[in-house]
Amino acid sequence: MRIIEFTGPGRTLDVRSSNGTRMLLTGDDMLAMFNQSESGLMGVLIDGDDVASERAADFYAFSRKHPELHTKLAEIFRHAGVDLPLGINEPSVKAVAIRMLGSMYFGDRGTLLKLIEQLNASEFSAREEASKEIEKSFSTFEGAILKELESDELSVEARKRLDVIVKRQEEAKAGDRRAEDCVKANKLLDSTDYIISLFDIADDQSRRLITHHLAKTTGQDFGMDVEKWKQWWSEKAD
């Protein structure tokens, strides 16, 4: 076992063992404990007289059930230099959920084909503008882009530009692994409630993608009317 003492706001004591158990003690009136082993995870937070405790198969279930506790624990652990798995309401998780939806569908293929055609324009500025537009809406075009790259009909210029965009996006994804893990572990793409909540951060392209997914998975069709989707789900949940 090794014990590391950190100095700073709240003064934190960090204890780790070889089997994965970890405990942090911080502040005069707060104890945060985080145990992780093959049997699961237990998180305990004692803040004054308030005590919260939970045992779960994994941390994602724990953080989803107690988002406020997750936030408190995350702040404490971050102070000790440890990043806990992300909670479902983190902006990065929502952004990645939209991106993952995009990889499931071909998105607005007509719009993408027009932009690909523009990649072959004689003017450099037009080609650059098309590249920027495709990359900006990559989350909704991803499935269609990967499909187009399988085609032999792409020009050398278009293929080169699309390859660069895909490579850049793949590099960006490497920093989103925790968010992607959260989406998968919580099965967020299967949650109608969660998908509807994504409308609040989505741009027009992403909203079309969300609408398509909801219509496909629920059998309902309220188009881009976000309030109708929310109302329908609220009534269904009741």
C-alpha positions as CSV (number, residue, x, y, z in Angstrom):
1,M,0.0,0.0,0.0
2,R,1.2,3.5,-0.7
3,I,0.1,6.7,1.0
4,I,0.5,10.1,-0.7
5,E,-0.3,13.3,1.1
6,F,-1.3,16.3,-0.9
7,T,-1.2,19.9,0.4
8,G,-3.5,22.6,-0.7
9,P,-7.1,23.7,-0.2
10,G,-8.8,21.2,2.1
11,R,-5.6,19.1,2.6
12,T,-6.2,15.7,0.9
13,L,-4.9,12.3,2.0
14,D,-4.7,9.7,-0.7
15,V,-4.5,5.9,0.1
16,R,-4.2,3.2,-2.6
17,S,-3.7,-0.5,-2.5
18,S,-2.6,-3.0,-5.2
19,N,-6.1,-4.4,-5.5
20,G,-7.5,-1.1,-6.8
21,T,-9.0,0.2,-3.6
22,R,-8.6,3.9,-3.2
23,M,-9.6,6.3,-0.4
24,L,-9.4,10.1,-0.1
25,L,-9.8,12.1,3.0
26,T,-10.2,15.8,2.5
27,G,-11.2,18.9,4.5
28,D,-12.3,19.3,8.1
29,D,-15.8,18.1,7.6
30,M,-15.9,15.9,4.5
31,L,-14.8,12.4,3.8
32,A,-14.9,10.9,0.2
33,M,-14.1,7.3,-0.3
34,F,-13.9,5.5,-3.6
35,N,-13.4,1.7,-3.6
36,Q,-13.1,-0.2,-6.8
37,S,-12.5,-3.9,-7.3
38,E,-13.6,-6.8,-9.4
39,S,-16.8,-7.1,-7.4
40,G,-17.8,-3.5,-8.2
41,L,-17.6,-0.1,-6.8
42,M,-18.6,1.7,-3.7
43,G,-18.6,5.5,-3.2
44,V,-19.2,7.2,0.1
45,L,-19.5,10.9,0.7
46,I,-19.9,12.3,4.2
47,D,-20.5,16.1,4.2
48,G,-21.4,17.3,7.6
49,D,-24.5,15.3,8.6
50,D,-25.4,14.2,5.1
51,V,-24.3,10.7,4.1
52,A,-24.7,9.2,0.7
53,S,-23.6,5.7,-0.2
54,E,-24.1,3.4,-3.2
55,R,-22.8,0.1,-4.5
56,A,-23.0,-0.5,-8.2
57,A,-21.7,-2.8,-10.9
58,D,-19.8,0.1,-12.3
59,F,-19.3,3.8,-11.7
60,Y,-21.5,4.8,-14.6
61,A,-24.6,3.4,-12.9
62,F,-23.5,5.1,-9.7
63,S,-23.0,8.5,-11.3
64,R,-26.2,8.4,-13.2
65,K,-28.2,7.6,-10.1
66,H,-26.5,10.3,-8.0
67,P,-25.4,13.1,-10.4
68,E,-24.9,15.6,-7.6
69,L,-22.7,13.2,-5.6
70,H,-20.8,12.4,-8.8
71,T,-20.0,16.1,-9.2
72,K,-18.8,16.4,-5.6
73,L,-16.7,13.3,-5.8
74,A,-15.3,14.4,-9.2
75,E,-14.2,17.8,-7.7
76,I,-12.5,16.1,-4.8
77,F,-10.7,13.5,-6.9
78,R,-9.7,16.1,-9.5
79,H,-8.0,18.0,-6.7
80,A,-5.9,14.9,-6.2
81,G,-5.1,14.6,-9.9
82,V,-7.6,11.9,-10.7
83,D,-10.3,12.1,-13.3
84,L,-13.3,10.0,-12.6
85,P,-15.5,8.6,-15.3
86,L,-17.8,11.2,-16.8
87,G,-21.4,11.7,-15.8
88,I,-24.1,11.6,-18.4
89,N,-24.9,15.3,-18.3
90,E,-21.4,16.5,-19.1
91,P,-21.3,18.6,-22.3
92,S,-18.6,16.4,-23.8
93,V,-20.8,13.3,-23.3
94,K,-23.8,14.9,-25.0
95,A,-21.6,16.1,-27.9
96,V,-20.2,12.6,-28.3
97,A,-23.7,11.1,-28.1
98,I,-24.7,13.2,-31.1
99,R,-21.5,12.3,-33.0
100,M,-22.2,8.6,-32.3
101,L,-25.7,9.0,-33.7
102,G,-24.2,10.4,-36.8
103,S,-22.1,7.3,-37.3
104,M,-25.3,5.2,-37.2
105,Y,-27.0,6.9,-40.2
106,F,-26.1,8.4,-43.5
107,G,-27.5,11.7,-42.5
108,D,-28.5,14.2,-45.2
109,R,-26.7,12.5,-48.1
110,G,-28.0,15.0,-50.6
111,T,-26.4,17.9,-48.8
112,L,-23.2,15.9,-48.4
113,L,-23.1,15.0,-52.1
114,K,-23.4,18.7,-53.1
115,L,-20.5,19.5,-50.7
116,I,-18.4,16.7,-52.2
117,E,-19.1,18.1,-55.6
118,Q,-17.9,21.5,-54.4
119,L,-14.6,19.8,-53.3
120,N,-13.9,19.5,-57.0
121,A,-14.5,23.2,-57.7
122,S,-11.8,25.0,-59.8
123,E,-11.6,27.8,-57.2
124,F,-9.4,26.9,-54.1
125,S,-11.6,29.0,-51.9
126,A,-14.7,27.0,-52.8
127,R,-12.9,23.7,-52.1
128,E,-11.8,25.1,-48.7
129,E,-15.3,26.3,-47.8
130,A,-16.8,22.9,-48.6
131,S,-14.1,21.1,-46.5
132,K,-14.9,23.4,-43.6
133,E,-18.6,22.8,-43.9
134,I,-18.2,19.0,-44.0
135,E,-15.9,19.0,-41.0
136,K,-18.2,21.3,-39.1
137,S,-21.1,18.9,-39.6
138,F,-19.1,15.7,-39.4
139,S,-21.2,14.3,-36.6
140,T,-24.2,14.2,-38.9
141,F,-22.3,13.2,-42.0
142,E,-20.0,10.5,-40.6
143,G,-21.9,7.5,-41.8
144,A,-22.4,8.9,-45.2
145,I,-18.7,10.0,-45.5
146,L,-17.4,6.6,-44.7
147,K,-19.8,5.1,-47.2
148,E,-18.6,7.5,-49.9
149,L,-15.0,6.7,-49.2
150,E,-15.8,3.1,-50.2
151,S,-16.8,4.3,-53.7
152,D,-14.4,4.3,-56.6
153,E,-16.2,7.3,-58.1
154,L,-14.6,9.9,-55.8
155,S,-12.1,12.2,-57.5
156,V,-8.5,12.3,-56.1
157,E,-9.1,15.8,-54.7
158,A,-12.3,14.8,-52.9
159,R,-10.9,11.6,-51.5
160,K,-7.8,13.4,-50.3
161,R,-9.8,16.1,-48.5
162,L,-12.3,13.6,-47.0
163,D,-9.4,11.4,-45.7
164,V,-7.8,14.4,-44.0
165,I,-11.2,15.3,-42.3
166,V,-11.7,11.7,-41.1
167,K,-8.2,11.5,-39.8
168,R,-8.5,14.7,-37.9
169,Q,-11.8,13.6,-36.4
170,E,-10.3,10.2,-35.4
171,E,-7.5,12.1,-33.6
172,A,-10.1,14.2,-31.8
173,K,-12.1,11.1,-30.8
174,A,-9.0,9.8,-29.0
175,G,-9.7,12.6,-26.4
176,D,-13.3,11.6,-26.1
177,R,-12.8,8.0,-25.0
178,R,-14.2,8.7,-21.5
179,A,-17.3,10.3,-23.0
180,E,-17.7,7.5,-25.5
181,D,-17.4,4.9,-22.7
182,C,-20.1,6.8,-20.7
183,V,-22.5,6.8,-23.7
184,K,-22.0,3.0,-24.3
185,A,-22.0,2.0,-20.6
186,N,-25.3,3.9,-19.9
187,K,-26.8,2.8,-23.3
188,L,-27.7,6.5,-23.8
189,L,-28.5,6.0,-27.5
190,D,-31.2,3.6,-26.4
191,S,-32.7,6.2,-24.0
192,T,-35.5,8.2,-25.6
193,D,-35.5,10.7,-22.8
194,Y,-31.8,11.3,-23.2
195,I,-32.0,11.6,-27.0
196,I,-34.8,14.2,-26.6
197,S,-32.6,16.2,-24.2
198,L,-29.9,16.5,-26.9
199,F,-32.2,18.9,-28.8
200,D,-31.1,21.6,-26.3
201,I,-27.5,21.6,-27.5
202,A,-27.9,20.5,-31.1
203,D,-27.5,22.7,-34.2
204,D,-29.9,22.4,-37.2
205,Q,-28.0,19.5,-38.8
206,S,-27.9,17.6,-35.5
207,R,-31.5,18.2,-34.8
208,R,-32.5,16.6,-38.1
209,L,-30.4,13.6,-37.1
210,I,-32.0,13.4,-33.7
211,T,-35.5,13.7,-35.3
212,H,-34.7,10.9,-37.7
213,H,-33.5,8.7,-34.9
214,L,-36.5,9.4,-32.7
215,A,-38.9,8.7,-35.5
216,K,-37.2,5.4,-36.3
217,T,-37.0,4.2,-32.7
218,T,-40.4,5.5,-31.3
219,G,-42.7,5.3,-34.3
220,Q,-43.7,8.9,-33.6
221,D,-43.0,11.8,-36.0
222,F,-43.1,15.4,-34.6
223,G,-40.6,16.6,-37.1
224,M,-38.3,19.4,-35.6
225,D,-40.9,20.4,-33.1
226,V,-38.9,20.0,-29.9
227,E,-41.7,21.0,-27.6
228,K,-44.0,18.3,-29.0
229,W,-41.4,15.7,-28.5
230,K,-40.9,16.8,-24.9
231,Q,-44.6,16.9,-24.3
232,W,-45.2,13.5,-25.8
233,W,-42.4,12.0,-23.7
234,S,-43.7,13.7,-20.5
235,E,-47.2,12.3,-21.1
236,K,-45.8,8.9,-21.9
237,A,-43.7,8.8,-18.8
238,D,-46.6,9.8,-16.6
